[in-house]
Each structure stands twice: as structure tokens, then as C-alpha cells.
């Protein structure tokens, strides 16, 4: 059976024990083992088995993952199981009690075969949809995002057809949203539609800017507040994009405030006011309009739109795929650190700590390497550059056709 890359972290173990005011003898007593074994663990000369890791975490009243260490972006299926202190037998037992167990006989041998990249008896892995159910179940069991589980799966089983995860279909506009749309008068529908169209246009602009690493990352709670009017002479301020939309439709007039008030009363928009500097007037009031979720759903219902299918959880967002292609295009010399977009390295780079409560983050698809100058004692690191890892190349090869369909405007680099 392959040994896990992630091991017990002796420093974490010692610190955890001391924080709880326990001696090695205390921990050993709780586990029913000799104190010498605990000393071995803390000295780093021995690493506990999966079952012992679980017992150790129980004795210290912590999670097994709190005691392990490993390079993010390099975990295998064995590592993910080890990090939660589960044996192959216990994983098989849990799977048999769920949807994956129906129609498939699962035992510890099949779990080990799965982890070791060997052929798994039965038809479970011949059907991508069946293996997708298994991958989803393992992700939930190990407490990691499905993208982390999928990456570990393909590291462990690079020759497999990627599992097809259960689809996350978007819901159609709610009945309530459609009913509210029917109750709106024509003018209110025009205003709501104009707000929705401007909201979607700004969303496209923000996505495009993120994809090429331009500007600071603005939270949606801010950019979704669409400027409607600046309370000053248009000679100085001009018209906002939303006003221009309404002017083209012949619906921009002094009654706009009452229309927005009616939409706000129905919970479709939120109207707020801030100040903006206008030369030479100084700071003047500005009115902004933000669509609520119900407002967007109501507009979609009126326009007959449905949300596009959600991106599969194990695939990259548009801006991360753009970043990965940028690194790929710089092969074999690598991409300069200065040319890496935004925070993409935190999500793609090997060794970066995951972000978020469930340990998402680093995918291990790219890696940083030093470029040196000089020789011998005079050698020094001139700069750091980014290149694809084997996992990154594998990810591009396996999913290139899917990405081509998802993001047709991003050229796919041909790997050599």
C-alpha cells in the first residue's frame, strides 16, 4: 500500500500535548499504549498508523488533521484518508451504508486498489457517473472540497477517465418571482430590466478584469451597487450608464424615484446614497441601486432567462484557467513572479496553504522555481518563476475540451 505523503508532525504533536497540560504518560494511558511510543512519535522516529493516528487525536481531543503535515497540492487519496484518521476498512463500511453502496460491493481491498491505482473489481470505475458518486462521497467523508478530492484522485489514478461528478443544476426562476413580475406595471418592468442588464454588464466587466489580473479585487457587495444618478447638473456629471439605458427607452424622467421606491417596497432593489467628488463642485450626493436576489430572479423570470449551468466543482474558474494558460504559454522558461496575476498563486501553486474553513485553495498545478546567476559561492537567486507541475499538465490534458467549451475566448496552449 502506498505510504502517505502527509506524516505526523512531531512539533505539532508536542505543542498540542503541552497546551492540554498532558505528559507523554497521560497520552499513552488514554490510548492504551506505552509512553515510549509517544516519545518516538514526538522525536519523529516513528509515525502512527491510520488507526493509531485516530486514537492519538482522540486522546488529545483534536482532529487528526491538526497533527499532520504535508505539501498542499500534492495530496493523494491515501493522504486525505490519513489526515482524517480513517482506515480503508472504516471507509468501506461507511460507503456501504450510503448511495454508493447500492449495487456495488465495497470492501477495504477495493479502497486500497483505488488508492494504489490498480484495477478495481466490479463496474464501479467503468462508469464515470458511478465513480463520480464515489468521489463526491469520499470528499464529504474526508471533509474536503470536491476539487481537492478530484485532484488527489487523478494523482493516484492518472490513467482513469475522470469521474463525472453529480451535476449541480441551477433552479429555474421561482414561482414567487414570476408572480411578482406579473404584478409589476410596464414602467416598473422596464426599470427592473434595465437594472438587471446593467448588473450583468458590470458582472462581466469584473470577471474580465479578474481574468487578466487588472485592478484590486472589489467585493460583490460593492460593485453590485449600480450608480443611478449624481445629484448635480448633468453638464458637470454627465449621465450614468443606467440613466443612459432608461433614456434610450424614453423612461428617464422625474418620476424615477417613485418607481425605484415601488420596486424597493417589493424587495426587488435596495436604494442607497453616498457621496462622490465632482470637479469643480466638490462632494455631491450619489444614488445607487442594488438588485436583491429576488430582484434578479424576477427580472430573469420576466425575460425568460435561466441561470447557466454551474461550473463543475473540480474545474477552474475563468480567471484561474487564464492564469494557468499564461503559465503554460511561458514554458519552458517559466513565468516571472511579477507576471503572475493577483492571488492566483494561492489557488494554483504547490505548497500554499489552503484558504477557507474546508481547506480548499492550493491545487498544486503550478510550482515556483529559482533562477540563479553565477557559480559556486558567488551564485545567487536572480528571480523566481512559475512553471506547470505534472498535475498541471495532466489537468490541462484531461479537461482541455471542456474548458474550450466553457471559456471559448481563452486560447488553449498546446503542450509539448
Buried (B, 14 or more C-beta within 10 A) or exposed (E): EEEBBBBBBBEBBBBBBEEEEBEBEBBBBBBEBEBEBBBBBBEBEBBBEBEBBBBBBEBBEBBBBBBBBBBBBBBBBBBBBBBBBBBBBBBBBBBBEBEBBEEBEBBBBBBBBBBBBEEBEEEBBEEBEBBBBBBBBBBEBBBBBBBBBBBBBBBBBEEBEBBBBBEEEEEBBBEEBBEBBEEBEEBBBBBBBBBBBBBBBBEEEBEBBBBEBEEEEEEEEEBBBBBBBBEBEEEEBEBBBBBBBBEEEEBBEEEBEEBBEBBBEBEBBBBEEEEBEBEEEEEBEBBBBBBBEBBBBBBBBBBEBEEEEEBBBBBBBBBBBBBBBBBBEBBEEBBEEEBBBBBBBBBBBBBBEBEEEEBBBBBBBBBBEEEEEEEEEEEEEEEBBBBBBEBBBBBBEBBEEEBEEBBEEBEBBEEE
